[in-house]
Amino acid sequence: MSFPDGTAYRFPGSTAYTAGAVSGLSTPAPLVPGAPRTAPPPVPAATGPAPEPGAAGPGIGALRVGNQVVAAVVLALVAVGVGVHVMMVFLHVAPANTVTKQHGQAVDDYVYPEFEQNWKLFAPNPLQQNIAVQARAEILAEDGTVGRTRWVDLSALDGAAIDGDPLPSHTRQNLLRRGWDFYVNSHDSAGVPNGVRGELSEQYVRRIVLARLRTELDGTRDGVIDRIQVRSRTTQVQPPPWSDEKVSREPVDRELTWWSVTDADVPLGGSLQLRRDGAARGGRGANEAGGAR
């Protein structure tokens, strides 16, 4: 009830209400004297597992104390390793300084050969040559005679393998090319090593060439690979028509001496034995077992 002028009134111990309802809102029911009060609805309890003791927040903080210590130690070791690697590579490519003068050998031992840097792509005058590496072998037959194979263009085989391939093999693109570049930079024009890395580069190239020849020549003849020879032909990339640069059109050939093959040059589980396709394949397994020398 309300007074005729619409003034709100109050029952003792109740809430005051104004007569009438506002449009869009419901008017709460007035309290009736003596009616029991209803308790508010209970708030639902949070679901899910209770947090473990020691959990302090997301990330590492959510781990137990022992796991936090292990994670912190691992992250610290990774950070130190990355820092050492970046520092070594920086010292390797940086100009000569006090550190490299005193510890240059230690830096080179860390960088070579896995982390060697080559900046020719970004140099003021990038590499503008086509280099073809070819190889051939001397085959020692079972009757004691020695025959020579044809020259095999290993660079052309690599090019054919990646031509038109949207995801070419990194090994096919760079293994032979970088190996030959490694050898050339470690030897003079007469094939004499100009540093301690000369012998290493020769072994590297010899193993690459031997593995490739073993694949290319297998199935073509009988015998054992006794020696191999490598040569290269370098031709300059001709400049565009609008350039005034003049380069020689004559190729430059470089032919190395014959290299004798040793047990150290044979890949793991490999063999120097070659067998023709056909009937001779039947006895290949036994010959391969004792063919490597």
Wavefront OBJ file of the C-alpha trace (Angstrom):
o trace
v 0.000 0.000 0.000
v 1.014 3.603 -0.386
v -0.163 6.996 0.502
v -2.494 8.672 -2.012
v 0.346 10.951 -3.197
v 2.558 7.888 -3.998
v 4.946 8.358 -1.093
v 6.753 5.187 -0.075
v 6.168 3.805 3.334
v 8.062 1.289 5.390
v 7.070 -1.657 7.530
v 9.128 -2.055 10.608
v 12.240 -4.079 9.809
v 11.593 -4.086 6.034
v 12.973 -2.350 2.993
v 11.326 0.756 1.587
v 9.659 0.391 -1.831
v 8.239 2.988 -4.163
v 4.808 2.387 -5.534
v 4.704 1.480 -9.188
v 7.306 -0.188 -11.389
v 9.853 1.318 -13.713
v 9.411 0.218 -17.312
v 11.646 -2.777 -18.084
v 12.398 -3.554 -14.442
v 10.552 -5.861 -12.119
v 9.478 -4.631 -8.722
v 10.722 -6.783 -5.841
v 8.021 -8.312 -3.742
v 7.528 -6.375 -0.470
v 8.474 -8.020 2.733
v 5.537 -9.359 4.718
v 5.818 -9.007 8.464
v 6.528 -12.332 10.088
v 7.505 -14.089 6.803
v 10.731 -16.126 6.962
v 13.754 -14.633 5.241
v 15.336 -16.725 2.440
v 19.099 -17.236 2.411
v 21.048 -16.060 -0.696
v 21.957 -18.862 -3.179
v 25.263 -20.552 -2.414
v 28.307 -19.645 -4.547
v 29.569 -22.736 -6.428
v 33.004 -23.913 -5.354
v 35.896 -23.751 -7.828
v 36.479 -26.993 -9.700
v 39.823 -28.602 -10.678
v 42.794 -29.972 -8.771
v 44.132 -28.030 -5.886
v 47.452 -26.255 -6.558
v 50.484 -28.190 -5.495
v 52.582 -26.896 -2.642
v 55.290 -24.534 -3.854
v 53.433 -23.491 -7.030
v 53.808 -19.751 -7.442
v 52.489 -18.984 -10.936
v 52.735 -19.884 -14.634
v 55.945 -21.019 -16.356
v 58.842 -22.204 -14.214
v 57.060 -20.819 -11.172
v 54.405 -23.524 -11.561
v 56.991 -26.289 -11.029
v 58.066 -27.816 -7.775
v 61.080 -26.296 -6.112
v 63.382 -29.146 -7.197
v 62.218 -28.943 -10.814
v 62.674 -25.180 -10.753
v 66.326 -25.635 -9.787
v 66.908 -28.171 -12.579
v 65.199 -25.953 -15.169
v 67.225 -22.934 -14.062
v 70.504 -24.881 -14.321
v 69.622 -26.176 -17.816
v 68.676 -22.701 -19.035
v 71.910 -21.298 -17.605
v 73.994 -23.969 -19.394
v 72.188 -23.323 -22.688
v 72.742 -19.572 -22.318
v 76.462 -20.107 -21.615
v 76.797 -22.458 -24.610
v 75.088 -20.031 -26.960
v 77.210 -17.186 -25.643
v 80.466 -19.102 -26.167
v 79.431 -20.118 -29.702
v 78.485 -16.575 -30.705
v 81.720 -15.224 -29.238
v 83.882 -17.800 -31.064
v 82.197 -17.179 -34.416
v 82.474 -13.421 -33.914
v 86.190 -13.668 -33.161
v 86.631 -15.882 -36.228
v 85.113 -13.352 -38.642
v 86.271 -10.195 -36.849
v 89.434 -8.346 -37.905
v 92.664 -9.262 -36.169
v 92.679 -8.122 -32.555
v 94.456 -8.801 -29.274
v 92.346 -11.863 -28.465
v 92.792 -13.539 -31.851
v 96.516 -12.848 -31.824
v 96.900 -14.741 -28.548
v 94.149 -17.345 -28.909
v 93.608 -17.541 -32.661
v 94.484 -21.251 -32.804
v 91.881 -22.083 -30.143
v 89.249 -20.128 -32.096
v 90.131 -21.946 -35.333
v 90.028 -25.333 -33.607
v 86.501 -24.580 -32.424
v 85.203 -23.166 -35.707
v 86.710 -25.637 -38.203
v 85.311 -27.559 -39.896
v 81.691 -27.590 -38.690
v 81.182 -23.833 -38.186
v 83.344 -22.389 -40.943
v 82.059 -19.050 -42.215
v 82.055 -17.966 -45.839
v 81.071 -14.382 -46.642
v 81.524 -14.491 -50.433
v 77.787 -14.109 -50.960
v 77.819 -10.785 -49.086
v 81.220 -9.537 -50.232
v 81.538 -6.442 -52.436
v 82.541 -8.797 -55.274
v 80.699 -12.119 -54.822
v 81.868 -15.374 -56.365
v 81.381 -15.140 -60.138
v 82.749 -18.446 -61.352
v 81.451 -21.793 -62.516
v 83.655 -24.585 -61.180
v 83.317 -28.131 -62.489
v 85.059 -30.889 -60.504
v 85.785 -34.115 -62.369
v 87.440 -37.359 -61.296
v 88.562 -40.703 -62.673
v 89.977 -43.892 -61.204
v 92.461 -46.650 -61.876
v 90.907 -50.093 -61.447
v 93.026 -53.080 -60.477
v 91.459 -56.155 -62.072
v 91.555 -59.658 -60.634
v 94.147 -60.718 -63.211
v 96.523 -57.941 -62.089
v 95.953 -55.543 -64.977
v 95.178 -51.873 -64.381
v 92.614 -49.896 -66.362
v 91.572 -46.271 -66.256
v 88.017 -45.056 -66.246
v 86.545 -42.094 -68.062
v 86.406 -38.669 -66.433
v 83.222 -38.369 -64.380
v 81.823 -34.833 -64.047
v 80.768 -34.856 -60.386
v 79.580 -31.239 -60.425
v 77.297 -31.931 -63.387
v 75.785 -34.887 -61.515
v 75.108 -32.651 -58.512
v 73.520 -30.019 -60.732
v 71.293 -32.563 -62.456
v 70.192 -33.956 -59.077
v 68.939 -30.582 -57.790
v 67.728 -29.047 -61.062
v 63.975 -28.513 -60.842
v 63.790 -29.824 -57.274
v 61.826 -27.366 -55.056
v 63.560 -28.770 -51.959
v 67.069 -29.737 -53.106
v 69.436 -31.584 -50.839
v 71.826 -29.336 -48.937
v 74.489 -32.058 -49.238
v 74.105 -32.256 -53.011
v 74.447 -28.491 -53.281
v 77.424 -27.905 -51.027
v 79.391 -31.030 -50.056
v 81.589 -31.275 -53.149
v 81.650 -27.526 -53.810
v 82.710 -26.618 -50.288
v 85.155 -29.513 -50.127
v 86.906 -28.376 -53.297
v 86.943 -24.774 -52.110
v 88.472 -26.029 -48.853
v 91.241 -27.797 -50.801
v 91.999 -24.879 -53.144
v 92.306 -22.419 -50.260
v 94.674 -24.813 -48.454
v 97.080 -25.457 -51.374
v 99.040 -23.399 -53.848
v 98.811 -23.810 -57.625
v 101.374 -26.635 -57.532
v 99.339 -28.628 -55.012
v 101.629 -27.908 -52.055
v 99.812 -27.343 -48.731
v 100.133 -23.799 -47.444
v 99.087 -24.570 -43.871
v 98.256 -27.238 -41.315
v 94.832 -27.729 -42.880
v 96.255 -28.875 -46.211
v 96.423 -32.570 -45.347
v 92.956 -32.494 -43.796
v 91.454 -30.895 -46.922
v 93.128 -33.506 -49.152
v 91.694 -36.379 -47.098
v 88.278 -34.740 -47.165
v 88.210 -34.348 -50.953
v 89.625 -37.823 -51.519
v 86.882 -39.446 -49.440
v 84.139 -37.457 -51.169
v 85.432 -38.345 -54.629
v 85.985 -42.000 -53.763
v 82.435 -42.388 -52.429
v 80.991 -40.738 -55.544
v 83.091 -42.780 -57.975
v 82.204 -45.963 -56.128
v 78.529 -45.226 -56.767
v 78.935 -44.119 -60.388
v 81.293 -46.916 -61.507
v 79.652 -49.833 -59.726
v 77.909 -52.087 -62.217
v 80.210 -51.075 -65.095
v 83.360 -53.181 -64.493
v 85.130 -55.677 -62.262
v 88.048 -54.838 -59.988
v 89.198 -52.725 -57.077
v 89.648 -48.942 -57.071
v 93.409 -48.482 -56.631
v 94.005 -44.775 -57.333
v 91.946 -41.685 -58.120
v 92.684 -38.384 -59.844
v 90.816 -35.089 -59.616
v 90.750 -32.056 -61.877
v 88.701 -28.885 -62.136
v 87.724 -26.424 -64.837
v 86.892 -22.856 -63.814
v 85.087 -20.464 -66.155
v 84.181 -16.882 -65.388
v 80.520 -15.868 -65.349
v 80.070 -13.310 -68.116
v 78.865 -9.887 -66.938
v 75.501 -8.515 -68.146
v 75.418 -6.447 -71.367
v 75.035 -3.162 -69.511
v 78.212 -3.728 -67.448
v 81.638 -2.382 -68.410
v 83.411 -5.189 -66.551
v 85.797 -7.283 -68.645
v 86.511 -10.926 -67.748
v 88.425 -13.661 -69.500
v 86.444 -16.227 -71.472
v 89.200 -18.823 -71.332
v 88.643 -21.658 -68.829
v 91.303 -22.405 -66.240
v 92.099 -26.088 -65.777
v 93.722 -27.621 -62.714
v 94.716 -31.289 -62.627
v 95.996 -32.954 -59.479
v 98.356 -35.891 -59.222
v 97.109 -39.436 -58.680
v 96.109 -40.284 -55.115
v 96.530 -43.820 -53.820
v 93.499 -45.149 -51.964
v 93.975 -46.467 -48.423
v 91.746 -48.164 -45.865
v 91.220 -44.783 -44.179
v 89.497 -43.493 -47.335
v 86.835 -46.203 -47.403
v 83.473 -45.174 -45.896
v 82.228 -47.184 -42.931
v 80.749 -50.434 -44.151
v 81.890 -49.691 -47.708
v 84.185 -51.421 -50.134
v 86.519 -50.636 -53.018
v 85.331 -53.656 -54.980
v 83.443 -53.031 -58.229
v 81.310 -55.599 -60.009
v 79.461 -55.520 -63.306
v 75.724 -55.993 -63.426
v 74.656 -59.488 -64.372
v 76.103 -62.879 -63.512
v 79.056 -61.452 -61.601
v 76.661 -60.003 -59.024
v 76.203 -63.436 -57.507
v 79.636 -63.457 -55.889
v 79.752 -59.824 -54.956
v 79.123 -60.258 -51.252
v 82.182 -62.413 -50.668
v 84.387 -60.191 -52.810
v 83.250 -57.057 -50.993
v 84.084 -58.634 -47.645
v 87.716 -59.024 -48.633
v 88.012 -56.431 -51.391
v 88.852 -53.333 -49.309
v 92.557 -52.809 -48.990
l 1 2 3 4 5 6 7 8 9 10 11 12 13 14 15 16 17 18 19 20 21 22 23 24 25 26 27 28 29 30 31 32 33 34 35 36 37 38 39 40 41 42 43 44 45 46 47 48 49 50 51 52 53 54 55 56 57 58 59 60 61 62 63 64 65 66 67 68 69 70 71 72 73 74 75 76 77 78 79 80 81 82 83 84 85 86 87 88 89 90 91 92 93 94 95 96 97 98 99 100 101 102 103 104 105 106 107 108 109 110 111 112 113 114 115 116 117 118 119 120 121 122 123 124 125 126 127 128 129 130 131 132 133 134 135 136 137 138 139 140 141 142 143 144 145 146 147 148 149 150 151 152 153 154 155 156 157 158 159 160 161 162 163 164 165 166 167 168 169 170 171 172 173 174 175 176 177 178 179 180 181 182 183 184 185 186 187 188 189 190 191 192 193 194 195 196 197 198 199 200 201 202 203 204 205 206 207 208 209 210 211 212 213 214 215 216 217 218 219 220 221 222 223 224 225 226 227 228 229 230 231 232 233 234 235 236 237 238 239 240 241 242 243 244 245 246 247 248 249 250 251 252 253 254 255 256 257 258 259 260 261 262 263 264 265 266 267 268 269 270 271 272 273 274 275 276 277 278 279 280 281 282 283 284 285 286 287 288 289 290 291 292 293
